[in-house]
Amino acid sequence: MSESYQLGKNGEEMAADYLRMLGYRIEAQRWHLHHLELDIVATDRSTNEIVFVEVKTRTTPLYGAPEEAVDYKKIMHTVRAADAYLKTYNINQDWRFDIIAIIDDGHEPKINHIKDAFYPPLG
């Protein structure tokens, strides 16, 4: 298993634990359907929203903040995957897209939770 794969997997576990600590219910981790994938799908119990969480983990911010890696292409992929998830499970409730950005330098990880990080592009 590559070092970057393991870093990403560890980051997703940290993010899921963080969300549980906030009272979210984790519905799915690493959900995929064909070529579509979602890092975490959770329910925010305070708003009853389905939350699609994109997790980005880095060991250093030297080359930019992790959340900066969520570009237009990644947003479009996540939006398509979220649409497939909602249709697959016939979910009809409010939803949003969050990013959890983690800097894990081997000491105390720093977690930045960005709610409503992006909206589906029009067109």
Short mmCIF file of the C-alpha atoms (twelve columns), coordinates in Angstrom:
data_MODEL
# 
_entry.id   MODEL 
# 
loop_
_atom_site.group_PDB 
_atom_site.id 
_atom_site.type_symbol 
_atom_site.label_atom_id 
_atom_site.label_alt_id 
_atom_site.label_comp_id 
_atom_site.label_asym_id 
_atom_site.label_seq_id 
_atom_site.Cartn_x 
_atom_site.Cartn_y 
_atom_site.Cartn_z 
_atom_site.pdbx_PDB_model_num 
ATOM 1   C CA . MET A 1   0.000   0.000  0.000   1 
ATOM 2   C CA . SER A 2   1.477   3.369  -0.995  1 
ATOM 3   C CA . GLU A 3   2.306   5.996  1.592   1 
ATOM 4   C CA . SER A 4   -0.109  8.540  0.068   1 
ATOM 5   C CA . TYR A 5   -2.931  5.967  -0.025  1 
ATOM 6   C CA . GLN A 6   -2.370  5.177  3.659   1 
ATOM 7   C CA . LEU A 7   -2.250  8.895  4.527   1 
ATOM 8   C CA . GLY A 8   -5.587  9.408  2.760   1 
ATOM 9   C CA . LYS A 9   -7.167  6.402  4.429   1 
ATOM 10  C CA . ASN A 10  -5.943  7.553  7.868   1 
ATOM 11  C CA . GLY A 11  -7.282  11.036 7.145   1 
ATOM 12  C CA . GLU A 12  -10.709 9.653  6.278   1 
ATOM 13  C CA . GLU A 13  -10.773 7.710  9.565   1 
ATOM 14  C CA . MET A 14  -9.780  10.847 11.504  1 
ATOM 15  C CA . ALA A 15  -12.488 12.819 9.706   1 
ATOM 16  C CA . ALA A 16  -15.148 10.187 10.465  1 
ATOM 17  C CA . ASP A 17  -14.129 10.116 14.148  1 
ATOM 18  C CA . TYR A 18  -14.234 13.926 14.243  1 
ATOM 19  C CA . LEU A 19  -17.739 13.968 12.737  1 
ATOM 20  C CA . ARG A 20  -18.962 11.323 15.193  1 
ATOM 21  C CA . MET A 21  -17.603 13.456 18.034  1 
ATOM 22  C CA . LEU A 22  -19.746 16.326 16.707  1 
ATOM 23  C CA . GLY A 23  -22.827 14.096 16.721  1 
ATOM 24  C CA . TYR A 24  -22.997 13.242 13.028  1 
ATOM 25  C CA . ARG A 25  -24.095 9.759  12.003  1 
ATOM 26  C CA . ILE A 26  -21.779 8.179  9.445   1 
ATOM 27  C CA . GLU A 27  -23.873 6.610  6.689   1 
ATOM 28  C CA . ALA A 28  -21.026 5.462  4.440   1 
ATOM 29  C CA . GLN A 29  -17.268 5.646  4.083   1 
ATOM 30  C CA . ARG A 30  -15.467 5.197  0.788   1 
ATOM 31  C CA . TRP A 31  -18.792 4.655  -0.965  1 
ATOM 32  C CA . HIS A 32  -18.453 3.858  -4.620  1 
ATOM 33  C CA . LEU A 33  -20.614 2.961  -7.567  1 
ATOM 34  C CA . HIS A 34  -18.719 2.074  -10.735 1 
ATOM 35  C CA . HIS A 35  -16.223 4.939  -11.175 1 
ATOM 36  C CA . LEU A 36  -17.954 7.277  -8.693  1 
ATOM 37  C CA . GLU A 37  -16.691 7.621  -5.128  1 
ATOM 38  C CA . LEU A 38  -17.547 9.581  -1.994  1 
ATOM 39  C CA . ASP A 39  -15.148 9.782  0.942   1 
ATOM 40  C CA . ILE A 40  -17.785 10.128 3.677   1 
ATOM 41  C CA . VAL A 41  -21.563 10.399 3.666   1 
ATOM 42  C CA . ALA A 42  -22.983 11.514 7.001   1 
ATOM 43  C CA . THR A 43  -26.147 12.896 8.540   1 
ATOM 44  C CA . ASP A 44  -25.836 16.148 10.465  1 
ATOM 45  C CA . ARG A 45  -28.335 15.428 13.222  1 
ATOM 46  C CA . SER A 46  -28.617 19.122 14.133  1 
ATOM 47  C CA . THR A 47  -30.006 19.999 10.675  1 
ATOM 48  C CA . ASN A 48  -31.086 16.556 9.399   1 
ATOM 49  C CA . GLU A 49  -29.026 17.180 6.256   1 
ATOM 50  C CA . ILE A 50  -27.158 14.552 4.305   1 
ATOM 51  C CA . VAL A 51  -23.551 15.725 4.180   1 
ATOM 52  C CA . PHE A 52  -21.173 14.656 1.436   1 
ATOM 53  C CA . VAL A 53  -17.693 15.114 2.838   1 
ATOM 54  C CA . GLU A 54  -14.566 15.371 0.724   1 
ATOM 55  C CA . VAL A 55  -11.488 14.655 2.849   1 
ATOM 56  C CA . LYS A 56  -8.054  15.973 1.920   1 
ATOM 57  C CA . THR A 57  -5.035  15.079 4.033   1 
ATOM 58  C CA . ARG A 58  -1.501  16.389 3.763   1 
ATOM 59  C CA . THR A 59  1.603   16.055 5.937   1 
ATOM 60  C CA . THR A 60  2.523   19.715 5.466   1 
ATOM 61  C CA . PRO A 61  0.908   22.894 4.146   1 
ATOM 62  C CA . LEU A 62  4.162   23.697 2.347   1 
ATOM 63  C CA . TYR A 63  2.582   23.285 -1.093  1 
ATOM 64  C CA . GLY A 64  -0.788  24.747 -0.176  1 
ATOM 65  C CA . ALA A 65  -3.711  23.976 2.090   1 
ATOM 66  C CA . PRO A 66  -5.332  20.558 1.571   1 
ATOM 67  C CA . GLU A 67  -8.686  22.113 0.690   1 
ATOM 68  C CA . GLU A 68  -7.065  23.858 -2.286  1 
ATOM 69  C CA . ALA A 69  -6.842  20.415 -3.937  1 
ATOM 70  C CA . VAL A 70  -10.623 20.389 -4.329  1 
ATOM 71  C CA . ASP A 71  -10.691 21.891 -7.793  1 
ATOM 72  C CA . TYR A 72  -13.489 22.164 -10.358 1 
ATOM 73  C CA . LYS A 73  -12.870 18.647 -11.681 1 
ATOM 74  C CA . LYS A 74  -13.033 17.150 -8.158  1 
ATOM 75  C CA . ILE A 75  -16.177 19.158 -7.381  1 
ATOM 76  C CA . MET A 76  -17.895 17.860 -10.521 1 
ATOM 77  C CA . HIS A 77  -16.900 14.269 -9.721  1 
ATOM 78  C CA . THR A 78  -18.214 14.635 -6.161  1 
ATOM 79  C CA . VAL A 79  -21.477 16.203 -7.351  1 
ATOM 80  C CA . ARG A 80  -22.053 13.322 -9.796  1 
ATOM 81  C CA . ALA A 81  -21.316 10.769 -7.082  1 
ATOM 82  C CA . ALA A 82  -23.643 12.526 -4.624  1 
ATOM 83  C CA . ASP A 83  -26.416 12.551 -7.225  1 
ATOM 84  C CA . ALA A 84  -25.928 8.808  -7.779  1 
ATOM 85  C CA . TYR A 85  -25.982 8.187  -4.018  1 
ATOM 86  C CA . LEU A 86  -29.237 10.144 -3.563  1 
ATOM 87  C CA . LYS A 87  -30.877 8.309  -6.470  1 
ATOM 88  C CA . THR A 88  -29.562 4.862  -5.459  1 
ATOM 89  C CA . TYR A 89  -31.050 5.144  -1.967  1 
ATOM 90  C CA . ASN A 90  -34.067 7.265  -2.989  1 
ATOM 91  C CA . ILE A 91  -33.136 9.985  -0.491  1 
ATOM 92  C CA . ASN A 92  -35.316 13.055 -0.459  1 
ATOM 93  C CA . GLN A 93  -33.907 15.400 2.163   1 
ATOM 94  C CA . ASP A 94  -31.681 18.447 2.258   1 
ATOM 95  C CA . TRP A 95  -27.987 17.935 1.566   1 
ATOM 96  C CA . ARG A 96  -24.734 19.859 1.451   1 
ATOM 97  C CA . PHE A 97  -21.072 19.468 0.540   1 
ATOM 98  C CA . ASP A 98  -18.374 19.872 3.205   1 
ATOM 99  C CA . ILE A 99  -14.606 19.574 3.064   1 
ATOM 100 C CA . ILE A 100 -12.499 18.304 5.920   1 
ATOM 101 C CA . ALA A 101 -8.884  19.347 5.436   1 
ATOM 102 C CA . ILE A 102 -6.290  17.676 7.645   1 
ATOM 103 C CA . ILE A 103 -2.629  18.463 8.203   1 
ATOM 104 C CA . ASP A 104 -1.128  15.364 9.828   1 
ATOM 105 C CA . ASP A 105 2.560   15.977 10.444  1 
ATOM 106 C CA . GLY A 106 2.881   13.011 12.796  1 
ATOM 107 C CA . HIS A 107 2.189   15.056 15.914  1 
ATOM 108 C CA . GLU A 108 -1.194  16.603 16.660  1 
ATOM 109 C CA . PRO A 109 -3.332  16.583 13.463  1 
ATOM 110 C CA . LYS A 110 -4.981  19.880 12.567  1 
ATOM 111 C CA . ILE A 111 -8.541  19.523 11.272  1 
ATOM 112 C CA . ASN A 112 -10.314 22.267 9.330   1 
ATOM 113 C CA . HIS A 113 -14.015 21.528 8.734   1 
ATOM 114 C CA . ILE A 114 -15.481 23.708 5.998   1 
ATOM 115 C CA . LYS A 115 -19.271 23.479 5.941   1 
ATOM 116 C CA . ASP A 116 -21.081 24.293 2.686   1 
ATOM 117 C CA . ALA A 117 -17.666 24.305 1.024   1 
ATOM 118 C CA . PHE A 118 -19.124 24.340 -2.484  1 
ATOM 119 C CA . TYR A 119 -22.370 24.147 -4.383  1 
ATOM 120 C CA . PRO A 120 -23.099 22.162 -7.543  1 
ATOM 121 C CA . PRO A 121 -22.061 24.295 -10.536 1 
ATOM 122 C CA . LEU A 122 -24.873 25.338 -12.836 1 
ATOM 123 C CA . GLY A 123 -24.993 24.062 -16.365 1 
# 
